[in-house]
Amino acid sequence: MVLFLLLIIVAIVLGIIGTAANGLGYLLIIGILLFAADLAFAARRLSRRTRRRPPR
């Protein structure tokens, strides 16, 4: 969970820096990609947890 929150914060900071600074639009792109990857990671982790195993 800590890794998830840390990556969210890093993505937001990169997005802000990429938007505010001229010529650093690539940081905005990296921030967006990092945010999307982090959401995919969290969704995968949650889907693994909610699977029910059939009784034996």
KEFI-353241 format. One line per field, with one value per atom (N, C-alpha, C): residue number from 0; atom name; x, y, z. Coordinates in nm, 4 decimals, padded with zeros to 6 digits. Example, Ala and Ser with C-alpha at 12.3 -4.5 7.8 and 13.67 -1.06 7.14 Angstrom:
<recs>
nr = 0_0_0_1_1_1
atom = N_CA_C_N_CA_C
x = 01.3190_01.2300_01.3200_01.2850_01.3670_01.2900
y = -00.5690_-00.4500_-00.3300_-00.2250_-00.1060_00.0030
z = 00.7800_00.7800_00.7800_00.7080_00.7140_00.7870
</recs>
This chain:
<recs>
nr = 0_0_0_1_1_1_2_2_2_3_3_3_4_4_4_5_5_5_6_6_6_7_7_7_8_8_8_9_9_9_10_10_10_11_11_11_12_12_12_13_13_13_14_14_14_15_15_15_16_16_16_17_17_17_18_18_18_19_19_19_20_20_20_21_21_21_22_22_22_23_23_23_24_24_24_25_25_25_26_26_26_27_27_27_28_28_28_29_29_29_30_30_30_31_31_31_32_32_32_33_33_33_34_34_34_35_35_35_36_36_36_37_37_37_38_38_38_39_39_39_40_40_40_41_41_41_42_42_42_43_43_43_44_44_44_45_45_45_46_46_46_47_47_47_48_48_48_49_49_49_50_50_50_51_51_51_52_52_52_53_53_53_54_54_54_55_55_55
atom = N_CA_C_N_CA_C_N_CA_C_N_CA_C_N_CA_C_N_CA_C_N_CA_C_N_CA_C_N_CA_C_N_CA_C_N_CA_C_N_CA_C_N_CA_C_N_CA_C_N_CA_C_N_CA_C_N_CA_C_N_CA_C_N_CA_C_N_CA_C_N_CA_C_N_CA_C_N_CA_C_N_CA_C_N_CA_C_N_CA_C_N_CA_C_N_CA_C_N_CA_C_N_CA_C_N_CA_C_N_CA_C_N_CA_C_N_CA_C_N_CA_C_N_CA_C_N_CA_C_N_CA_C_N_CA_C_N_CA_C_N_CA_C_N_CA_C_N_CA_C_N_CA_C_N_CA_C_N_CA_C_N_CA_C_N_CA_C_N_CA_C_N_CA_C_N_CA_C_N_CA_C_N_CA_C_N_CA_C_N_CA_C_N_CA_C
x = 00.0821_00.0000_00.0872_00.1996_00.2891_00.3468_00.3823_00.4352_00.3325_00.2084_00.1002_00.0884_00.0853_00.0720_00.1944_00.3121_00.4341_00.4346_00.3941_00.3905_00.2853_00.1732_00.0717_00.1286_00.1984_00.2569_00.3614_00.4455_00.5483_00.4831_00.3772_00.3082_00.2478_00.1903_00.1315_00.2391_00.3498_00.4593_00.5171_00.5393_00.5902_00.4916_00.3636_00.2622_00.2623_00.2759_00.2783_00.4024_00.5172_00.6416_00.6343_00.5824_00.5720_00.4774_00.3746_00.2796_00.3346_00.4008_00.4457_00.5699_00.6601_00.7865_00.7761_00.8236_00.8237_00.9274_00.8901_00.9829_00.9976_00.9223_00.9312_00.8002_00.7368_00.6112_00.6273_00.7478_00.7704_00.7532_00.7777_00.7535_00.6049_00.5218_00.3779_00.3365_00.3928_00.3630_00.4079_00.5279_00.5792_00.4902_00.4460_00.3573_00.2254_00.1687_00.0431_00.0619_00.1700_00.1972_00.2210_00.2927_00.3181_00.1880_00.1009_-00.0281_-00.1129_-00.1151_-00.1926_-00.1367_-00.0047_00.0564_00.0274_00.0268_-00.0022_-00.1468_-00.2389_-00.3788_-00.3973_-00.3270_-00.3353_-00.2786_-00.1696_-00.1096_-00.2064_-00.2712_-00.3654_-00.4875_-00.5365_-00.6524_-00.6181_-00.4998_-00.4569_-00.4440_-00.3897_-00.3722_-00.5066_-00.6004_-00.7323_-00.8095_-00.7943_-00.8671_-00.8144_-00.6868_-00.6307_-00.6845_-00.7088_-00.7555_-00.9015_-00.9834_-01.1269_-01.1696_-01.0793_-01.1156_-01.1531_-01.2609_-01.3023_-01.2601_-01.2050_-01.1636_-01.2782_-01.2962_-01.4053_-01.3735_-01.4749_-01.4511_-01.4022_-01.3233_-01.2675_-01.3617
y = -00.1185_00.0000_00.1259_00.1194_00.2345_00.2618_00.1565_00.1733_00.2389_00.1987_00.2570_00.4066_00.4453_00.5865_00.6671_00.6102_00.6788_00.7034_00.6044_00.6221_00.7236_00.7291_00.8304_00.9697_00.9875_01.1184_01.1571_01.0633_01.0912_01.1290_01.0597_01.0910_01.2313_01.2683_01.4019_01.5095_01.4878_01.5864_01.6006_01.4907_01.4986_01.5716_01.5474_01.6163_01.7656_01.8057_01.9487_02.0155_01.9517_02.0086_02.0151_01.9102_01.9082_02.0135_02.0459_02.1485_02.2885_02.3084_02.4421_02.4878_02.3987_02.4370_02.4275_02.5293_02.5272_02.4290_02.3504_02.2565_02.1258_02.1064_01.9820_01.9043_01.9100_01.8386_01.6882_01.6407_01.4967_01.4475_01.5339_01.4937_01.4732_01.5541_01.5362_01.4014_01.3667_01.2382_01.1227_01.1333_01.0293_01.0173_01.1299_01.1280_01.0590_01.0862_01.0230_00.8730_00.8325_00.6898_00.6184_00.6829_00.6248_00.6090_00.7093_00.7022_00.5882_00.5729_00.4654_00.3280_00.3151_00.1885_00.1562_00.2577_00.2373_00.1937_00.2524_00.2104_00.0674_00.0297_-00.1074_-00.2063_-00.1682_-00.2516_-00.2711_-00.1629_-00.1714_-00.2555_-00.2404_-00.3187_-00.4669_-00.4980_-00.6376_-00.6970_-00.6180_-00.6662_-00.6875_-00.5971_-00.6113_-00.7277_-00.7504_-00.8609_-00.9957_-01.0029_-01.1268_-01.1554_-01.0515_-01.0673_-01.1099_-01.0637_-01.0880_-01.2197_-01.2914_-01.4205_-01.5192_-01.5873_-01.6891_-01.8252_-01.9025_-02.0378_-02.1344_-02.2289_-02.3255_-02.4160_-02.4550_-02.5445_-02.6793_-02.7447_-02.8740_-02.9859
z = 00.0000_00.0000_00.0000_00.0704_00.0758_-00.0627_-00.1344_-00.2700_-00.3602_-00.3492_-00.4289_-00.4027_-00.2764_-00.2425_-00.2836_-00.2691_-00.3101_-00.4605_-00.5378_-00.6829_-00.7248_-00.6548_-00.6836_-00.6589_-00.5482_-00.5162_-00.6192_-00.6589_-00.7606_-00.8926_-00.9314_-01.0564_-01.0521_-00.9396_-00.9273_-00.9332_-00.8639_-00.8652_-01.0054_-01.0747_-01.2118_-01.3025_-01.2823_-01.3623_-01.3373_-01.2119_-01.1793_-01.2368_-01.2204_-01.2749_-01.4274_-01.4899_-01.6358_-01.6892_-01.6136_-01.6564_-01.6319_-01.5200_-01.4813_-01.5580_-01.5886_-01.6514_-01.8037_-01.8702_-02.0170_-02.0681_-02.1662_-02.2269_-02.1521_-02.0454_-01.9704_-01.9778_-02.0924_-02.1126_-02.1035_-02.1288_-02.1195_-01.9764_-01.8772_-01.7386_-01.7122_-01.7780_-01.7655_-01.8237_-01.9385_-02.0025_-01.9126_-01.8566_-01.7677_-01.6444_-01.5895_-01.4740_-01.5045_-01.6217_-01.6618_-01.6799_-01.7450_-01.7654_-01.6319_-01.5431_-01.4114_-01.3331_-01.3425_-01.2741_-01.3298_-01.4628_-01.5248_-01.4861_-01.4843_-01.4453_-01.2995_-01.2164_-01.0747_-01.0535_-01.1271_-01.1166_-01.1660_-01.2734_-01.3237_-01.2209_-01.1575_-01.0536_-00.9369_-00.8950_-00.7835_-00.8207_-00.9425_-00.9859_-00.9915_-01.0390_-01.0457_-00.9062_-00.8149_-00.6776_-00.6090_-00.6316_-00.5714_-00.6319_-00.7613_-00.8246_-00.7768_-00.7456_-00.6924_-00.5532_-00.4763_-00.3398_-00.3331_-00.4260_-00.4162_-00.4794_-00.5419_-00.5995_-00.4912_-00.5149_-00.4192_-00.4717_-00.3853_-00.4240_-00.3968_-00.4862_-00.4632_-00.3433_-00.2716_-00.1572_-00.2040_-00.1223_-00.1590_-00.1242
</recs>
